[in-house]
């Protein structure tokens, strides 16, 4: 069976159609394709067994799998390959691009003056673990999840860093575990789940919490509304990331490899840099 997508057929797709199928733009796809071809040549510079799949087939399989997250059997039928080739292609593309340093983020320590950071946590559904089920059970989602803390630079429109923990961990505890080291002049915003964060990050703002048996003043309500109108940007970032169904749907892979796909998707966001 021949592949549904060939190098000639994808050139006929509009940019919107390309985004819909693969989750990224055609320019970003072509850049990764050229780099992977170079890495493939370096791998076989001293000889070796020829690969069953071309670099183009591997990259198509990778983006289709991450974006659509269909079963490997269905994807193998679409790509005209064997089922085990899908897994090999996916891991080769992901591991190679990470090993070569293509997927990377700025990091907390390299953020510059004028940075305005937003911090939020999103949850990814996972299959029920065989062991330590309570560790991954989220009381909020009522399912087993992994939490991903994202720090987003609103000034540069870039994801600075991320941190992954199990679904039972509280948002503020994740922040303390990740130990992000910010410079004092970096300001930030967080939601009400980060009450007490001022003790470790003095330039961050959180919404006012209604006191027990009391009410917020009009000024506090107005302040909360203002923070919410600014913080909506990171909610848009979370929505963009979850356009990839591997993250939006129930993650079926190895939990220890989740950071790899999060890194790849966050880097894709930074390159595509949509107006959020």
GUMARGU-707173 format. One record per residue (C-alpha): residue number from 1; residue in three letters; chain; x, y, z. Coordinates in steps of 0.02 Angstrom, whole numbers, plus 50000, padded with zeros to 5 digits. Each point is the difference from the previous one (the first is absolute). Layout:
BEGIN
(NUM,'Ala','A',(X,Y,Z));
...
This chain:
BEGIN
(1,'Unk','A',(50000,50000,50000));
(2,'Unk','A',(50065,50172,49953));
(3,'Unk','A',(50010,50144,50122));
(4,'Unk','A',(49858,50125,50005));
(5,'Unk','A',(50127,50142,50010));
(6,'Unk','A',(50148,50023,49883));
(7,'Unk','A',(50122,50144,49977));
(8,'Unk','A',(49901,50055,49847));
(9,'Unk','A',(49827,49985,50079));
(10,'Unk','A',(50038,50104,50155));
(11,'Unk','A',(50062,50143,49892));
(12,'Unk','A',(49824,50016,49931));
(13,'Unk','A',(49929,50029,50175));
(14,'Unk','A',(49961,50176,50055));
(15,'Unk','A',(50080,50063,50162));
(16,'Unk','A',(49835,49978,50092));
(17,'Unk','A',(49982,49821,49936));
(18,'Unk','A',(50180,49964,50050));
(19,'Unk','A',(49968,50064,50176));
(20,'Unk','A',(49842,49898,50014));
(21,'Unk','A',(50087,49837,49956));
(22,'Unk','A',(50171,50019,50082));
(23,'Unk','A',(49979,50137,50132));
(24,'Unk','A',(50145,50106,49936));
(25,'Unk','A',(50038,50108,49850));
(26,'Unk','A',(50081,49940,49840));
(27,'Unk','A',(50155,50108,50025));
(28,'Unk','A',(50036,49923,50171));
(29,'Unk','A',(49971,49828,49926));
(30,'Unk','A',(50124,50031,49858));
(31,'Unk','A',(50134,50064,50121));
(32,'Unk','A',(49987,49843,50106));
(33,'Unk','A',(50000,49893,49843));
(34,'Unk','A',(50163,50076,49938));
(35,'Unk','A',(50083,49978,50170));
(36,'Unk','A',(49945,49820,50016));
(37,'Unk','A',(50067,49961,49826));
(38,'Unk','A',(50167,50070,50054));
(39,'Unk','A',(49998,49896,50160));
(40,'Unk','A',(49954,49844,49902));
(41,'Unk','A',(50150,50027,49885));
(42,'Unk','A',(50113,50021,50151));
(43,'Unk','A',(49935,49838,50076));
(44,'Unk','A',(50039,49903,49841));
(45,'Unk','A',(50163,50087,49958));
(46,'Unk','A',(50096,49843,50049));
(47,'Unk','A',(49878,49880,49920));
(48,'Unk','A',(49867,49893,50080));
(49,'Unk','A',(49836,49919,49955));
(50,'Unk','A',(49885,50113,49896));
(51,'Unk','A',(49842,50061,50084));
(52,'Unk','A',(49831,49931,49951));
(53,'Unk','A',(49919,50172,50008));
(54,'Unk','A',(50056,50164,49925));
(55,'Unk','A',(50025,50153,50110));
(56,'Unk','A',(49843,50077,49926));
(57,'Unk','A',(49897,49847,50047));
(58,'Unk','A',(50068,50004,50177));
(59,'Unk','A',(49958,50184,50024));
(60,'Unk','A',(49825,49979,49927));
(61,'Unk','A',(49968,49854,50118));
(62,'Unk','A',(50066,50101,50148));
(63,'Unk','A',(49887,50151,49973));
(64,'Unk','A',(49847,49897,49954));
(65,'Unk','A',(50021,49896,50157));
(66,'Unk','A',(50024,50148,50116));
(67,'Unk','A',(49865,50106,49919));
(68,'Unk','A',(49864,49870,49967));
(69,'Unk','A',(50055,49865,50126));
(70,'Unk','A',(49916,49860,49906));
(71,'Unk','A',(50050,49820,50033));
(72,'Unk','A',(50164,49943,49925));
(73,'Unk','A',(49907,49871,49895));
(74,'Unk','A',(49893,50132,49915));
(75,'Unk','A',(50149,50115,49977));
(76,'Unk','A',(50100,49858,49923));
(77,'Unk','A',(49861,49971,49874));
(78,'Unk','A',(49997,50185,49957));
(79,'Unk','A',(50188,50009,49979));
(80,'Unk','A',(50012,49836,49906));
(81,'Unk','A',(50124,49924,50124));
(82,'Unk','A',(50004,49863,50132));
(83,'Unk','A',(49932,50032,50175));
(84,'Unk','A',(50170,49986,50084));
(85,'Unk','A',(50071,50129,49878));
(86,'Unk','A',(49884,50131,50075));
(87,'Unk','A',(50075,49983,50173));
(88,'Unk','A',(50178,49999,49933));
(89,'Unk','A',(49970,50154,49893));
(90,'Unk','A',(49917,50097,50143));
(91,'Unk','A',(50140,49964,50124));
(92,'Unk','A',(50138,50030,49872));
(93,'Unk','A',(49935,50173,49955));
(94,'Unk','A',(49967,50052,50180));
(95,'Unk','A',(50161,49932,50075));
(96,'Unk','A',(50109,50064,49858));
(97,'Unk','A',(49934,50179,50005));
(98,'Unk','A',(50018,50006,50190));
(99,'Unk','A',(50174,49922,49998));
(100,'Unk','A',(50058,50125,49868));
(101,'Unk','A',(49932,50147,50099));
(102,'Unk','A',(49866,50051,49874));
(103,'Unk','A',(49863,49998,50132));
(104,'Unk','A',(50047,50121,50140));
(105,'Unk','A',(49928,50138,50108));
(106,'Unk','A',(50077,50159,50069));
(107,'Unk','A',(49993,49947,50182));
(108,'Unk','A',(49960,50101,50156));
(109,'Unk','A',(50176,50061,50033));
(110,'Unk','A',(50023,50083,49829));
(111,'Unk','A',(49846,50109,50005));
(112,'Unk','A',(50045,50183,49983));
(113,'Unk','A',(49945,50167,50068));
(114,'Unk','A',(49821,50050,49966));
(115,'Unk','A',(49938,49821,50000));
(116,'Unk','A',(49820,49978,50055));
(117,'Unk','A',(49971,49816,50041));
(118,'Unk','A',(49836,49905,50013));
(119,'Unk','A',(49994,49834,50089));
(120,'Unk','A',(49866,49867,49989));
(121,'Unk','A',(49974,49812,50014));
(122,'Unk','A',(49908,49889,49877));
(123,'Unk','A',(49958,49816,50022));
(124,'Unk','A',(50023,49858,49878));
(125,'Unk','A',(49896,49842,50017));
(126,'Unk','A',(50097,49837,50011));
(127,'Unk','A',(49951,49818,50005));
(128,'Unk','A',(49972,49927,50172));
(129,'Unk','A',(50171,49949,50067));
(130,'Unk','A',(50029,49824,50059));
(131,'Unk','A',(50091,50064,50155));
(132,'Unk','A',(49985,50154,50111));
(133,'Unk','A',(49829,50045,49932));
(134,'Unk','A',(49966,50126,50140));
(135,'Unk','A',(50157,50095,49953));
(136,'Unk','A',(49929,50044,49829));
(137,'Unk','A',(49818,50025,50047));
(138,'Unk','A',(49940,50178,49979));
(139,'Unk','A',(49864,50053,50120));
(140,'Unk','A',(49953,50142,49882));
(141,'Unk','A',(49982,49895,49841));
(142,'Unk','A',(49947,49840,50089));
(143,'Unk','A',(50120,49905,49887));
(144,'Unk','A',(50181,49948,49994));
(145,'Unk','A',(50102,50143,49930));
(146,'Unk','A',(50171,50078,49982));
(147,'Unk','A',(50016,50186,50037));
(148,'Unk','A',(50103,50117,49891));
(149,'Unk','A',(50052,50169,50070));
(150,'Unk','A',(50034,50127,49863));
(151,'Unk','A',(50090,50166,50022));
(152,'Unk','A',(49961,50117,49856));
(153,'Unk','A',(50087,50164,49958));
(154,'Unk','A',(49860,50119,49951));
(155,'Unk','A',(50124,50131,49939));
(156,'Unk','A',(50089,49888,49875));
(157,'Unk','A',(49850,49885,49967));
(158,'Unk','A',(50106,49848,50041));
(159,'Unk','A',(49987,49850,50116));
(160,'Unk','A',(50149,50016,50117));
(161,'Unk','A',(49994,49832,50089));
(162,'Unk','A',(49889,49858,50059));
(163,'Unk','A',(49998,49876,50144));
(164,'Unk','A',(49908,49834,50011));
(165,'Unk','A',(49933,49916,50156));
(166,'Unk','A',(49868,49872,50047));
(167,'Unk','A',(49816,50044,50005));
(168,'Unk','A',(49987,50002,50190));
(169,'Unk','A',(50128,50138,50025));
(170,'Unk','A',(49933,50174,50042));
(171,'Unk','A',(50041,50142,49881));
(172,'Unk','A',(50099,50099,50129));
(173,'Unk','A',(50097,49845,50053));
(174,'Unk','A',(50047,49973,49818));
(175,'Unk','A',(50067,50177,49992));
(176,'Unk','A',(50109,49971,50154));
(177,'Unk','A',(50060,49832,49934));
(178,'Unk','A',(50049,50074,49832));
(179,'Unk','A',(50101,50137,50089));
(180,'Unk','A',(49993,50128,49859));
(181,'Unk','A',(50134,50130,50030));
(182,'Unk','A',(49938,50169,49942));
(183,'Unk','A',(50087,50167,50009));
(184,'Unk','A',(49920,50124,50116));
(185,'Unk','A',(49947,50118,49860));
(186,'Unk','A',(49891,49867,49916));
(187,'Unk','A',(49816,50024,50037));
(188,'Unk','A',(49867,49867,49985));
(189,'Unk','A',(49819,49949,50019));
(190,'Unk','A',(49926,49839,50068));
(191,'Unk','A',(49827,49936,50044));
(192,'Unk','A',(49925,49974,50173));
(193,'Unk','A',(50080,49827,50011));
(194,'Unk','A',(50165,50085,50040));
(195,'Unk','A',(49950,50084,50163));
(196,'Unk','A',(50159,50026,50102));
(197,'Unk','A',(50115,50012,49849));
(198,'Unk','A',(50053,50175,50053));
(199,'Unk','A',(50113,49918,50129));
(200,'Unk','A',(50110,49929,49861));
(201,'Unk','A',(49964,50122,49856));
(202,'Unk','A',(49979,50178,50062));
(203,'Unk','A',(49949,50082,49835));
(204,'Unk','A',(49852,49889,49956));
(205,'Unk','A',(49816,50044,50013));
(206,'Unk','A',(49858,49880,50043));
(207,'Unk','A',(49812,50032,50010));
(208,'Unk','A',(49923,50053,50164));
(209,'Unk','A',(49914,49856,50086));
(210,'Unk','A',(49831,50027,50080));
(211,'Unk','A',(50018,49990,50190));
(212,'Unk','A',(49898,49872,50094));
(213,'Unk','A',(49831,50074,50041));
(214,'Unk','A',(50042,50163,49910));
(215,'Unk','A',(49997,50080,49830));
(216,'Unk','A',(50127,50081,49886));
(217,'Unk','A',(49998,50188,49982));
(218,'Unk','A',(49963,50082,49833));
(219,'Unk','A',(50184,50044,49979));
(220,'Unk','A',(50052,49819,50031));
(221,'Unk','A',(49871,49937,49876));
(222,'Unk','A',(50061,50124,49870));
(223,'Unk','A',(50180,49947,50034));
(224,'Unk','A',(49955,49816,49977));
(225,'Unk','A',(49911,50039,49837));
(226,'Unk','A',(50154,50092,49937));
(227,'Unk','A',(50114,49854,50045));
(228,'Unk','A',(49881,49880,49913));
(229,'Unk','A',(50000,50102,49840));
(230,'Unk','A',(50191,49990,49996));
(231,'Unk','A',(50013,49818,50054));
(232,'Unk','A',(49886,49943,49860));
(233,'Unk','A',(50154,50001,49888));
(234,'Unk','A',(50072,49845,50083));
(235,'Unk','A',(49832,49913,49985));
(236,'Unk','A',(50015,50028,49813));
(237,'Unk','A',(50174,49924,50008));
(238,'Unk','A',(49929,49845,50085));
(239,'Unk','A',(49865,49990,49867));
(240,'Unk','A',(50129,50011,49861));
(241,'Unk','A',(50105,49862,50077));
(242,'Unk','A',(49848,49887,50015));
(243,'Unk','A',(49963,50014,49815));
(244,'Unk','A',(50115,49847,49996));
(245,'Unk','A',(49887,49857,50050));
(246,'Unk','A',(50143,49901,50078));
(247,'Unk','A',(49993,50130,50139));
(248,'Unk','A',(49814,50039,49992));
(249,'Unk','A',(49939,49820,50004));
(250,'Unk','A',(50051,49863,50119));
(251,'Unk','A',(50189,49977,49984));
(252,'Unk','A',(50038,49818,49964));
(253,'Unk','A',(50190,50006,49997));
(254,'Unk','A',(50132,49977,50132));
(255,'Unk','A',(49982,50133,50135));
(256,'Unk','A',(50189,50017,50011));
(257,'Unk','A',(50002,50058,49817));
(258,'Unk','A',(49862,50130,50021));
(259,'Unk','A',(50126,50141,50023));
(260,'Unk','A',(50067,49970,49825));
(261,'Unk','A',(49836,50034,49912));
(262,'Unk','A',(49962,50148,50115));
(263,'Unk','A',(50169,50074,49953));
(264,'Unk','A',(49968,49973,49815));
(265,'Unk','A',(49827,50080,50006));
(266,'Unk','A',(50059,50148,50105));
(267,'Unk','A',(50142,50030,49878));
(268,'Unk','A',(49877,49991,49855));
(269,'Unk','A',(49895,50134,50086));
(270,'Unk','A',(50150,50114,50018));
(271,'Unk','A',(50046,49980,49816));
(272,'Unk','A',(49824,50019,49934));
(273,'Unk','A',(49971,50140,50126));
(274,'Unk','A',(49814,50029,49973));
(275,'Unk','A',(49920,50160,50059));
(276,'Unk','A',(49923,49948,50166));
